[in-house]
Amino acid sequence: MATNTTVLILVTAMAALVLTGALALVVYKTRNQQRHGKGDMIRDQSDENAQVEVDVKTVHRSEAVTSRDQLNELRDQADNLTADSPST
């Protein structure tokens, strides 16, 4: 009976090791997929933020150009008014 008990203990230990290895593999693959998913989400958010930043800079640049054009028009009008007025 000692031989049967020894064999049973060895088989049980081997089965426990195989199950532990399988569980570790499942956990590893699951965590890896979750990290990959989070990485894609973070990358997408980063791309969206970069696009918003570019859009904001474009709007500011456009507003600056418009303001500069308006100032140039006002300056031209002022120059025309001073050129048309008689000097004293």
Secondary structure by P-SEA (a helix, b strand, c coil): caaaaaaaaaaaaaaaaaaaaaaaaaaaaaaaaaaaaaaaaaaaaaaaaaaaaaaaaaaaaaaaaaaaaaaaaaaaaaaaaaaacccc
